[in-house]
Amino acid sequence: MDKSRSTRLRHALLSLPFGLFFLIGSMMYAPPSWAWGDLGHKIICEIAFQELNDKARNEVVRLISTDPSFHSFTNACTWPDHPRKRAEEHFINVARSVQTITVAH
């Protein structure tokens, strides 16, 4: 049996208030969620570091050793979340018309 177009539309419109009620109710009564914070980022970074092959892991250790602020990859993983600590590395301001950014050595 083929439902008529108006019957299908009526059923769709009748289910709309129930869907909205569910959506609004779940937003009002959902438990709060919390960001990972530094500890969560450090745990994930340590897992990622352990998953590197020997060559890549050695290169990461070498690069970290050149940085005066960090003594491990795990601790270095959180710096983007603290933009004031190393603001000069967090972002750069450029005009909207800039097409390419080059790095001066």
PyMOL CGO cylinders between C-alpha atoms (Angstrom):
from pymol import cmd
from pymol.cgo import CYLINDER

trace = [
    CYLINDER, 0.00, 0.00, 0.00, 1.38, 3.33, -1.02, 0.3, 1, 1, 1, 1, 1, 1,
    CYLINDER, 1.38, 3.33, -1.02, 0.77, 6.17, 1.40, 0.3, 1, 1, 1, 1, 1, 1,
    CYLINDER, 0.77, 6.17, 1.40, -0.30, 9.41, -0.16, 0.3, 1, 1, 1, 1, 1, 1,
    CYLINDER, -0.30, 9.41, -0.16, 2.01, 12.36, -0.13, 0.3, 1, 1, 1, 1, 1, 1,
    CYLINDER, 2.01, 12.36, -0.13, -0.16, 14.28, 2.33, 0.3, 1, 1, 1, 1, 1, 1,
    CYLINDER, -0.16, 14.28, 2.33, -0.20, 11.30, 4.74, 0.3, 1, 1, 1, 1, 1, 1,
    CYLINDER, -0.20, 11.30, 4.74, 3.59, 11.06, 4.69, 0.3, 1, 1, 1, 1, 1, 1,
    CYLINDER, 3.59, 11.06, 4.69, 3.86, 14.82, 5.24, 0.3, 1, 1, 1, 1, 1, 1,
    CYLINDER, 3.86, 14.82, 5.24, 1.39, 14.68, 8.15, 0.3, 1, 1, 1, 1, 1, 1,
    CYLINDER, 1.39, 14.68, 8.15, 3.39, 11.89, 9.83, 0.3, 1, 1, 1, 1, 1, 1,
    CYLINDER, 3.39, 11.89, 9.83, 6.64, 13.82, 9.35, 0.3, 1, 1, 1, 1, 1, 1,
    CYLINDER, 6.64, 13.82, 9.35, 5.14, 16.99, 10.82, 0.3, 1, 1, 1, 1, 1, 1,
    CYLINDER, 5.14, 16.99, 10.82, 3.64, 15.11, 13.77, 0.3, 1, 1, 1, 1, 1, 1,
    CYLINDER, 3.64, 15.11, 13.77, 7.02, 13.61, 14.66, 0.3, 1, 1, 1, 1, 1, 1,
    CYLINDER, 7.02, 13.61, 14.66, 8.77, 17.00, 14.54, 0.3, 1, 1, 1, 1, 1, 1,
    CYLINDER, 8.77, 17.00, 14.54, 7.62, 18.19, 18.02, 0.3, 1, 1, 1, 1, 1, 1,
    CYLINDER, 7.62, 18.19, 18.02, 8.75, 14.91, 19.59, 0.3, 1, 1, 1, 1, 1, 1,
    CYLINDER, 8.75, 14.91, 19.59, 12.17, 15.23, 17.96, 0.3, 1, 1, 1, 1, 1, 1,
    CYLINDER, 12.17, 15.23, 17.96, 12.53, 18.82, 19.15, 0.3, 1, 1, 1, 1, 1, 1,
    CYLINDER, 12.53, 18.82, 19.15, 11.41, 17.84, 22.65, 0.3, 1, 1, 1, 1, 1, 1,
    CYLINDER, 11.41, 17.84, 22.65, 14.05, 15.08, 22.75, 0.3, 1, 1, 1, 1, 1, 1,
    CYLINDER, 14.05, 15.08, 22.75, 16.77, 17.38, 21.41, 0.3, 1, 1, 1, 1, 1, 1,
    CYLINDER, 16.77, 17.38, 21.41, 16.04, 20.21, 23.85, 0.3, 1, 1, 1, 1, 1, 1,
    CYLINDER, 16.04, 20.21, 23.85, 15.60, 17.80, 26.75, 0.3, 1, 1, 1, 1, 1, 1,
    CYLINDER, 15.60, 17.80, 26.75, 18.91, 16.09, 26.07, 0.3, 1, 1, 1, 1, 1, 1,
    CYLINDER, 18.91, 16.09, 26.07, 20.68, 19.46, 25.97, 0.3, 1, 1, 1, 1, 1, 1,
    CYLINDER, 20.68, 19.46, 25.97, 19.15, 20.55, 29.28, 0.3, 1, 1, 1, 1, 1, 1,
    CYLINDER, 19.15, 20.55, 29.28, 19.78, 17.34, 31.18, 0.3, 1, 1, 1, 1, 1, 1,
    CYLINDER, 19.78, 17.34, 31.18, 23.03, 16.12, 29.65, 0.3, 1, 1, 1, 1, 1, 1,
    CYLINDER, 23.03, 16.12, 29.65, 25.89, 15.82, 32.11, 0.3, 1, 1, 1, 1, 1, 1,
    CYLINDER, 25.89, 15.82, 32.11, 28.66, 18.38, 31.66, 0.3, 1, 1, 1, 1, 1, 1,
    CYLINDER, 28.66, 18.38, 31.66, 31.63, 17.38, 29.60, 0.3, 1, 1, 1, 1, 1, 1,
    CYLINDER, 31.63, 17.38, 29.60, 35.15, 18.49, 30.39, 0.3, 1, 1, 1, 1, 1, 1,
    CYLINDER, 35.15, 18.49, 30.39, 38.14, 19.09, 28.19, 0.3, 1, 1, 1, 1, 1, 1,
    CYLINDER, 38.14, 19.09, 28.19, 41.13, 16.79, 28.48, 0.3, 1, 1, 1, 1, 1, 1,
    CYLINDER, 41.13, 16.79, 28.48, 43.40, 19.36, 30.00, 0.3, 1, 1, 1, 1, 1, 1,
    CYLINDER, 43.40, 19.36, 30.00, 47.16, 19.03, 30.12, 0.3, 1, 1, 1, 1, 1, 1,
    CYLINDER, 47.16, 19.03, 30.12, 47.15, 15.54, 31.61, 0.3, 1, 1, 1, 1, 1, 1,
    CYLINDER, 47.15, 15.54, 31.61, 44.97, 14.10, 28.85, 0.3, 1, 1, 1, 1, 1, 1,
    CYLINDER, 44.97, 14.10, 28.85, 47.13, 15.68, 26.15, 0.3, 1, 1, 1, 1, 1, 1,
    CYLINDER, 47.13, 15.68, 26.15, 50.30, 14.39, 27.78, 0.3, 1, 1, 1, 1, 1, 1,
    CYLINDER, 50.30, 14.39, 27.78, 48.92, 10.85, 27.96, 0.3, 1, 1, 1, 1, 1, 1,
    CYLINDER, 48.92, 10.85, 27.96, 47.98, 10.86, 24.27, 0.3, 1, 1, 1, 1, 1, 1,
    CYLINDER, 47.98, 10.86, 24.27, 51.35, 12.37, 23.32, 0.3, 1, 1, 1, 1, 1, 1,
    CYLINDER, 51.35, 12.37, 23.32, 53.20, 9.71, 25.28, 0.3, 1, 1, 1, 1, 1, 1,
    CYLINDER, 53.20, 9.71, 25.28, 51.22, 7.00, 23.50, 0.3, 1, 1, 1, 1, 1, 1,
    CYLINDER, 51.22, 7.00, 23.50, 52.01, 8.62, 20.14, 0.3, 1, 1, 1, 1, 1, 1,
    CYLINDER, 52.01, 8.62, 20.14, 55.69, 8.91, 21.07, 0.3, 1, 1, 1, 1, 1, 1,
    CYLINDER, 55.69, 8.91, 21.07, 55.86, 5.22, 21.99, 0.3, 1, 1, 1, 1, 1, 1,
    CYLINDER, 55.86, 5.22, 21.99, 54.25, 4.31, 18.64, 0.3, 1, 1, 1, 1, 1, 1,
    CYLINDER, 54.25, 4.31, 18.64, 56.97, 6.05, 16.61, 0.3, 1, 1, 1, 1, 1, 1,
    CYLINDER, 56.97, 6.05, 16.61, 59.61, 3.95, 14.91, 0.3, 1, 1, 1, 1, 1, 1,
    CYLINDER, 59.61, 3.95, 14.91, 63.15, 4.25, 16.26, 0.3, 1, 1, 1, 1, 1, 1,
    CYLINDER, 63.15, 4.25, 16.26, 64.31, 6.71, 13.62, 0.3, 1, 1, 1, 1, 1, 1,
    CYLINDER, 64.31, 6.71, 13.62, 61.35, 9.07, 14.16, 0.3, 1, 1, 1, 1, 1, 1,
    CYLINDER, 61.35, 9.07, 14.16, 61.58, 8.77, 17.95, 0.3, 1, 1, 1, 1, 1, 1,
    CYLINDER, 61.58, 8.77, 17.95, 65.27, 9.65, 17.88, 0.3, 1, 1, 1, 1, 1, 1,
    CYLINDER, 65.27, 9.65, 17.88, 64.55, 12.68, 15.70, 0.3, 1, 1, 1, 1, 1, 1,
    CYLINDER, 64.55, 12.68, 15.70, 61.88, 13.87, 18.11, 0.3, 1, 1, 1, 1, 1, 1,
    CYLINDER, 61.88, 13.87, 18.11, 64.30, 13.48, 21.02, 0.3, 1, 1, 1, 1, 1, 1,
    CYLINDER, 64.30, 13.48, 21.02, 66.94, 15.42, 19.06, 0.3, 1, 1, 1, 1, 1, 1,
    CYLINDER, 66.94, 15.42, 19.06, 64.52, 18.25, 18.25, 0.3, 1, 1, 1, 1, 1, 1,
    CYLINDER, 64.52, 18.25, 18.25, 63.25, 18.49, 21.82, 0.3, 1, 1, 1, 1, 1, 1,
    CYLINDER, 63.25, 18.49, 21.82, 66.84, 18.68, 23.08, 0.3, 1, 1, 1, 1, 1, 1,
    CYLINDER, 66.84, 18.68, 23.08, 67.30, 21.91, 21.11, 0.3, 1, 1, 1, 1, 1, 1,
    CYLINDER, 67.30, 21.91, 21.11, 64.37, 23.57, 22.89, 0.3, 1, 1, 1, 1, 1, 1,
    CYLINDER, 64.37, 23.57, 22.89, 65.24, 25.32, 26.15, 0.3, 1, 1, 1, 1, 1, 1,
    CYLINDER, 65.24, 25.32, 26.15, 61.64, 25.20, 27.44, 0.3, 1, 1, 1, 1, 1, 1,
    CYLINDER, 61.64, 25.20, 27.44, 60.85, 21.51, 27.14, 0.3, 1, 1, 1, 1, 1, 1,
    CYLINDER, 60.85, 21.51, 27.14, 62.73, 18.41, 28.19, 0.3, 1, 1, 1, 1, 1, 1,
    CYLINDER, 62.73, 18.41, 28.19, 60.35, 15.81, 26.75, 0.3, 1, 1, 1, 1, 1, 1,
    CYLINDER, 60.35, 15.81, 26.75, 57.95, 15.41, 23.87, 0.3, 1, 1, 1, 1, 1, 1,
    CYLINDER, 57.95, 15.41, 23.87, 55.15, 14.75, 26.33, 0.3, 1, 1, 1, 1, 1, 1,
    CYLINDER, 55.15, 14.75, 26.33, 55.60, 18.14, 28.01, 0.3, 1, 1, 1, 1, 1, 1,
    CYLINDER, 55.60, 18.14, 28.01, 55.97, 19.91, 24.67, 0.3, 1, 1, 1, 1, 1, 1,
    CYLINDER, 55.97, 19.91, 24.67, 52.56, 18.69, 23.53, 0.3, 1, 1, 1, 1, 1, 1,
    CYLINDER, 52.56, 18.69, 23.53, 50.67, 21.16, 25.69, 0.3, 1, 1, 1, 1, 1, 1,
    CYLINDER, 50.67, 21.16, 25.69, 52.24, 24.45, 24.57, 0.3, 1, 1, 1, 1, 1, 1,
    CYLINDER, 52.24, 24.45, 24.57, 49.55, 25.26, 21.97, 0.3, 1, 1, 1, 1, 1, 1,
    CYLINDER, 49.55, 25.26, 21.97, 46.97, 25.20, 24.77, 0.3, 1, 1, 1, 1, 1, 1,
    CYLINDER, 46.97, 25.20, 24.77, 48.88, 27.92, 26.61, 0.3, 1, 1, 1, 1, 1, 1,
    CYLINDER, 48.88, 27.92, 26.61, 49.34, 30.64, 23.98, 0.3, 1, 1, 1, 1, 1, 1,
    CYLINDER, 49.34, 30.64, 23.98, 50.76, 33.21, 26.38, 0.3, 1, 1, 1, 1, 1, 1,
    CYLINDER, 50.76, 33.21, 26.38, 53.74, 31.05, 27.28, 0.3, 1, 1, 1, 1, 1, 1,
    CYLINDER, 53.74, 31.05, 27.28, 55.17, 31.16, 23.76, 0.3, 1, 1, 1, 1, 1, 1,
    CYLINDER, 55.17, 31.16, 23.76, 53.01, 33.72, 22.02, 0.3, 1, 1, 1, 1, 1, 1,
    CYLINDER, 53.01, 33.72, 22.02, 55.53, 34.34, 19.24, 0.3, 1, 1, 1, 1, 1, 1,
    CYLINDER, 55.53, 34.34, 19.24, 55.11, 30.71, 18.13, 0.3, 1, 1, 1, 1, 1, 1,
    CYLINDER, 55.11, 30.71, 18.13, 51.37, 30.43, 18.61, 0.3, 1, 1, 1, 1, 1, 1,
    CYLINDER, 51.37, 30.43, 18.61, 50.22, 32.65, 15.77, 0.3, 1, 1, 1, 1, 1, 1,
    CYLINDER, 50.22, 32.65, 15.77, 51.32, 35.36, 13.37, 0.3, 1, 1, 1, 1, 1, 1,
    CYLINDER, 51.32, 35.36, 13.37, 49.35, 38.30, 12.12, 0.3, 1, 1, 1, 1, 1, 1,
    CYLINDER, 49.35, 38.30, 12.12, 49.36, 38.82, 8.37, 0.3, 1, 1, 1, 1, 1, 1,
    CYLINDER, 49.36, 38.82, 8.37, 47.33, 40.92, 6.00, 0.3, 1, 1, 1, 1, 1, 1,
    CYLINDER, 47.33, 40.92, 6.00, 44.41, 39.17, 4.31, 0.3, 1, 1, 1, 1, 1, 1,
    CYLINDER, 44.41, 39.17, 4.31, 46.07, 39.71, 0.96, 0.3, 1, 1, 1, 1, 1, 1,
    CYLINDER, 46.07, 39.71, 0.96, 49.10, 37.54, 1.85, 0.3, 1, 1, 1, 1, 1, 1,
    CYLINDER, 49.10, 37.54, 1.85, 49.24, 34.50, -0.43, 0.3, 1, 1, 1, 1, 1, 1,
    CYLINDER, 49.24, 34.50, -0.43, 52.34, 32.73, 0.97, 0.3, 1, 1, 1, 1, 1, 1,
    CYLINDER, 52.34, 32.73, 0.97, 54.26, 32.73, 4.21, 0.3, 1, 1, 1, 1, 1, 1,
    CYLINDER, 54.26, 32.73, 4.21, 57.98, 32.04, 4.15, 0.3, 1, 1, 1, 1, 1, 1,
    CYLINDER, 57.98, 32.04, 4.15, 60.23, 31.30, 7.08, 0.3, 1, 1, 1, 1, 1, 1,
    CYLINDER, 60.23, 31.30, 7.08, 63.34, 33.37, 7.55, 0.3, 1, 1, 1, 1, 1, 1,
    CYLINDER, 63.34, 33.37, 7.55, 66.30, 31.37, 8.88, 0.3, 1, 1, 1, 1, 1, 1,
]
cmd.load_cgo(trace, "trace")
